[in-house]
Amino acid sequence: MNELHLKNINIFNTAEKRFLRGNIDICGGVITAVNYTDENSDPSLEFVIPGLVDVHTHGRGGYGFDSAAAEEMQFMRADYAKAGTTAVMPSIGTTTLENWMSSIKNIKQAGFKGIHLEGRYMNAKRKGAHNSTLFVKPDSAELETLINYMQPLVVHITTAPELEGGEAFCRAALSHGATVGIGHSDATYGECLQALSWGVNSFTHTFNAMSPIHHRMPGCASAALLSDAYAEFICDGVHLVPEIIELSWRAKRHDRFVLITDSISATGYGDGEFNISGHNIRISNKVALTGDGTIAGSTLDLFDGMINLMKFTGASFEEAVICATENPARMVGFDSFAGIIDTGRSADLCVVSNNKNDLKYTIAGGVIYE
C-alpha cells in the first residue's frame, strides 16, 4: 500500500483551533497516525490543514454538475483537489425534474457523498441568475420522489420558506434527514425565524438573492446575522464588498460562518464568453455576469476565499480555516468524514507554505495533487 509520511510540520488541531508541531502518517489513503511532538508551532515550517469543504459549488474546470457526465465529474474532483477542496457537495440549479434526475444519477456514479438542490422551490422575486419560469411551488410529493432517488447521498436543499406549502416542504425534507437553507427568498425577518423553528439550519449565500437589511424591514439578511443558524458567504469581494464581509464577521457567530464559492464551470479559466446551463455568461476580471448584468456565480477557489476573509476582516488563519472546513462540514452533515485531521479518517489535507498564503499541494485520499 502507498505510504506518505509528513514529518516535522505544523498540524491544525480543530478541537483546540490552533497549530501544533508533529508528524502525520498515511497508508492506503487513510491517516494512520497523528503524533504531536510540540505544543508550539514553528513559523518556519509548512502548515497542514484539513482538506477544504465546499458545500455550495456548481462546477469548475469547464464542467458543471447540471450537465457533466460521471466521467467528467471525476475530472472535476481532481481539479477541485488541485485547488485545495477535497470534500465537495455538488450544487445543481434550476432546471426540469427530468434533468435533475439525470444529474443526480451522474453525481452518485461519480462517487460524491452529497448533493445540494438549489432551484425550483424558490421565490421569483429573488431569482438571481436562475430561470424563474422553471420555479415551482414547494412540492412535498415531488420531494419524496427526489429523496428516494438521491439515497444514500447527504442532501441539502435551498428553498424560500415563505412560499405556499413551504412549511410542509421543509418539515418533509427534515424528516428524511436532509438539511435546509433559506435562499432566493423574500421572507421577512419573522418568517425566517419561524422557518428556523421548524429545523431549517442555514442561509444560502447570505445577502445575495434574499430580502436585504432595511432599518424598518430587517429581512433575511438580518436573520442570517442575528440567529444561531449557519450563514454562507461568497468571499470574493464582488458578491459582497469587503465592508459587508467585515460587518458580517463582526456580527455573526464565527462557528456558524461558512465560506462557499458558488463557483461555476468556467472557474479555473480566464475571461471570455461561456454558455452555462443555457445562459450566455461573460467573465471579465473574474466576474461572471449574465446578459442583463446579473452576477452568475463566482470563479472563486475556496482557498482564496479564506485568504480574502483574512484580508477583509483581520481574521486569523486559524479562524479562516474553521470557516472553510469544520463549519461547512457540520452545516450539511459532512463532519463524520470531512473537515478534521484525525486518525482513521481519509487522508484529505492541504499543505500550506509557512507564510500561510500559498497552497503548495493537496492530498486527497492519500493522492498528491499539485
N, C-alpha and C positions, 0 to 999 in steps of 0.2 A: 504494500500500500504506500501511496505517496505520503511523505512526511515533510513538514515545514517546522522550523524552529526559529522563533523570533526572540533574540537574546538582548538583554540589557536595553529595554525600551520603556517608554512611559505609557502605561496602560490605563485607560479610562475605567474607573470603578463607578458604575452607575449608582449603586446604593449610597456611596459616600460623595458622589458628584465631584470627584477630583481624580487627579492622576497619581499613580503610584509606580515606582520603578519595578520592573520584573521581567519575566520570561513567559512566552506562550508556546505550547507545543500543539501541533496539529497532525492528525493522522486520519487518512481516509475521508477528508473533508470535514472532520469534526474536531472541535477543540478538546484535546485530551488532558491538558493541564494548564492552569494559570497560577504561576508562582510569583508572589510579590516578595521582592528582596529588600525593598527600602520604602518607608512610608513617604519619602520625599521624591518628587520628580526631579529630573535633571534637564534644564532647558537646552542643553547642548545635544540631547538625544532626540530621536524621532518619537512622535506621539502616535499611539494606536487607539482608534475609537471604533465603536460598533459600526458595521455597515449601515448606511443611511436608509431610512424607511420613508418612501414616498407613497402616501395614501390617496393622492389625487393627481393623476397624470394620464394624459390621453395618448401619449406616444412620444417617440423620438427616433432619430436615425433614419428618417424617411418613411416610417410606417406609423399607422395609428391603430389602436386597439379595436376600432369600429369596423376596420376593413382588412386588416392583415391576416394572412393565413397562419396556421400554427407554426410552420417552419420559419416564417418571417418574424414571428414573435420570439422565437429562440434567438435570432439575431438581435432583437431588441433587448432581450435580457442581458446579453453580453455588452451591448452598448450602454445600458444603464450602469452595469458594473464598472465599466471603464470610467464613468463619471462619478463613481462612489456610492451609487444606490444599489443595494443588494436585496432589499425587500420592496416589492412593487405591488400596489393594488391597482390593477388596470381600471381606468375610468372609461365608460362608454357613454357618449352623449345622446342627444335626442334623435331618434330615428323610428322606424316602424318596429313593431313587436317581432316580426319575422327576422329583421336584420339583427335585433338584439339577440335572438336565439342563436343565430349563426355565430355572432361574436362570442357569446358565452361558450359555445362548443369549442371554438378555437382557443380561447383563454384556458379552458380546462385541459385541452390536449397539450398545450404548451407548458403545462406544469406550474402555472401560477396558483397561489394559495387563496387568493381573494379577488373580489370584484366590487367596483363602485358604479352603481347606476346613477348617472347624473342626467336626467332627462325625462321627458313625457309628463311626469307628475309635478309640474312646476307652473308658476304664475306668469302669464304672458306679459304682464306689466313690467316684469323684471327678467326678460328673456335673455339679456346679454347677446351673445353671438349664436344662440340656439334658434332653430327653426320652430317658431311657436305654432305654426299650422299643424305640427305633429304632436302638440301637447294634448293630453287627455286628463280628465278628472282622476284624482287618486282612485284606483280601482283595486279593491281588495281581492276580487276573484282573479284578475289578471296577475296580481302579485303572487297569489298562491301557485299559479302555473309557473311563474318565473322562479320562485323559491325552490320548488321541487326540481326544476331543471338545473339550477345552479349548484345543487348539492354535489360535493361536500365543501364548496368554497365558503370562505368567510365573506359575508355580504354587508356592504354599507350602501345606504340609499339616501340621496338628496331629494327633498321634496319641499313644497310650500304648504305648511300645515293648516293655513287659514282657508284653503280651498274646500269646497263641498266634498265631504267624505274623507277629509284629512285626518280626523281623529281615528276613525275606524281603520284607515290605511296604516297609520303609524303604529297603532296597537297591534295590528296583524303582523306587521314586519317585525316588531319587537318580540312577539310571541314565538316567532320562528327563529329567534336568535340573531337577527340582523341588528345592526346599529343604524341610527337615522340621524341625518343632519338637516338643519334648516338652511335652504339656499334657493336662489332665484325666487325670492319670496317678498311679498308686500305686507307681511304681517305687522301688526302693531307690537309694541313692547309687551303689552299684556298677553296677546295671542302667543308670542314666543315663550313667555313664562309658563303659559298653560301647556304648550307642547312639551316643554321640559318636564313638567309634572307627569306627563304620560310615560316618560322614559327616553324621549329624544335627547341625545347627548352632545350635539355639536352644531357648529355653524360653518357652512361651506363658503370658502374664500371670502372671509369677513370684509364687509364694506362693498364688495363687488356684487352687483346684481341682487341687492336687497334694499329694503327701506332704510334710509340713512338716519343719521342723528340730526334732529331739529330740536330747538330749545323748548318747543311745546309738544313735539311728537317724536319721542326718542327712537322708535323703530327697532328693527332687527339689530342694527349695528350696536346700539346701546346695550341691548340684551346680551349680545355676544361678549361685550367687555365686562359687564357687571355681574353676570351669572357665573356659576361654577362649571358651566359646560365648557367643552373644548372649543377652541376657535382656530380655524385655519387662516393663514396669512401667506399671500404670494409676495415674497420679499425681493422683488426685482427693481424697486424704485419707480416702476411705471404703473402697475396696477394700483399701488399705494405709494404715494410720495413718502420720502424718508420721515417727514414730520409726523405723518399719521402712524407709521410704524413705531416711532418713538412714543407717541401718545398711547398707542395700544399696549406697548411694552410696560409703560408705567401703570396703566390701569388694570391690565389682565394678570391673573394668577399665572406665574411662569410655568407651573406644572400643567397648565391647560393651554399653553401657547404652542400651536402646531405649525411648523413650516411645511409648505407644499410647493409644488411647481406649477400645477395645472398646465404642464408642458404639452405641446402639440407635435405632430410628426416631423415638422421642419426643424425641431431642436437638434443642434449639432451642425446645422448648415448655416451659411451666410445669408445675406439679404437676397431677396428675389421674390418671384411670383409662385404661389403654390395653390393647388386645389386640395382642400382638406374637407372631407365629409360633404362634398358638393358645394362648398363655399370657395370662392376665389379670395385668397388671402395674400396680402402683400406684407413682406417683412422688411423693415427699414430700421437700421440701428438696433437690431434685435427685438423690435416691437412689431407684433403681429396685429394687423388690422383688416377688417372686412371692408368691402367697398363703401359702406356708409360711415366708416371711421370707428366702428365698434372694436374694442380690444378683443382679440380672438385667442385667448390662452396666452401662454408665455413660451419663451425659448430658454428658460432658466434651467440650470443644473442645480440640484438641491445643495450641493456643497457650496456653490456661490451664494445661495440664499442664506446659508449660515454665516458666511463672511460678511454679507450685506447687513445682516442683523447686528453683528458686532459693530460695524461701521456706523449704522444709523442710530444705534441706541446706547452704545457703550457696554453692551452685554459682554460677559466674559466668554472665552472659547468654551469653557465647560457648560455654561448656560445655553449657548447656541447648540452644542452637541445634543443636549437633552431634548431640545425643541425639534430636532431632526431625526431622533432615534426613539427614545423611550416614550415621549408624549404621543407621537402619531401611532406607535405600536399599540399603546394602551387604548387610544381612542377607538380603534376598529377591532381590537381583539387579536392583534398580531403578537402580543407581548409574550406568548408562550414559546415563540421560536425566533423572534427578531428584536433588535434594539438594545441588547445587552451582551457583554462579553462574559461568558461563563463556561465552565467545564461541561461537556456533554452537548453543547449547542453547536449548530452549524458554524463552520469557520467563515464568518462573514465579517470582514474587518477592513477599515481604511487606515493606511499608513500615511501619516501627515508629516511634512517637514518640520524642523524644530522652530521655524518662525510661525507655525500654525496657520499659514495662509495658503499653502500649496499641497494638493493631493499628489503624493508620489506614486502610489499604486493601490489597488484594491484586491482583497482576497475574498472570493465568493465561493462558498462550498469547497474551500481549500485550493481553488484555482486562482492564479495570479492574473490580474487584468491591469494593463498599463496604457 
